[in-house]
Amino acid sequence: MSISALLLIYVALTLGALCGVGVYSELLRRRFGPAHPEDRVFRCKSCGFVYTDDADVDRSRCTQCGKLNEPIVF
């Protein structure tokens, strides 16, 4: 084998290993990272304040004025 072929194989294996480590670390980050919270977004019809609450809540009380509001549908 020539030196250029050995050098090409060395560079290709090194880049392949770096790509493999990058993909593996991304999979670990997604698996063990914090999950996105599933919150509902509410807008108060009285004062216009925008806030979030849990996904299982159908109506939520505004933290500014206390009025019950329906979630915003996007």
Summary of the structure (lengths in Angstrom):
residues: 74
radius of gyration: 26.0
end to end distance: 62.6
largest distance: 79.0
contacts: 142
relative contact order: 0.13
helix: 41%
strand: 20%
